[in-house]
Amino acid sequence: MNAKRFDFLSILTYSILVFVLGIVALHFVLGFQYVVILTDSMKPHINPNDMVITRPVSPGDVHIGDVILYRIEIGNATYRITHRVVDIKTDPAGNIYYVTKGDNREYADPWRVYPSQIVGKVVLVVPKAGIIWYYTPLIIFGLLLIVVASLAYDIAWSLLEEPVRPKSRKADLIALRRKKIKVYHYRR
């Protein structure tokens, strides 16, 4: 029974490892982005605390109806927004820009989104995974604290524990001699 349990735990551990390595490879090698949605602007298709996965796209691959992730600077802050492309237009200088709008909003966004601002196109929405993704650093930190605390406990316990010293043979011989003397003395 232990062999089956060990096999199940091994498979589970390797599966989690492959999953994490896959996420890291998709992000660093292929440029995928993982974003937690914080507002209700894309309801009912994308809700708050959903996680969206985006892949990089060229400007020619963005069409009307696509949901894109883009960066916009408002004041001194940069925001990453996930909205749907509702129109593609050209400004007087001949540059293409996109008009975006949240599915849960009445009006289009008041700014222009140029191809250089686009981070990627949404390829997958994972419902409620944003809660875990948002708290992942805290979870990892907690697990790290548990591991460090258990190692510190084991090290402290091994340092404070008195080593067991083997009995000396001399003490055994003296005890044996006394016993023989006593036995001899009582036999008389």
HUCOR-V20168 format. One line per field, one symbol per residue. psi: psi as a letter, one per 30 degrees, with the letter a starting at -180 (. if undefined). Layout:
BEGIN
psi = ???
END
This chain:
BEGIN
psi = eeeeeeeeeeeeeeeeeeeeeeeeeeeeefgkkkkkkflgfgkfejlkglkkklkklleffklkfkklklkkkjbgkkkkkjlkkflklklffgkklkklkkfglellkflkjleffkelkkfkkjkgffeeeegeeeeeeeeeeeeeeeeeeeeeeeefkkkjkkklfeeeeeeeeeeeeeeeeff.
END
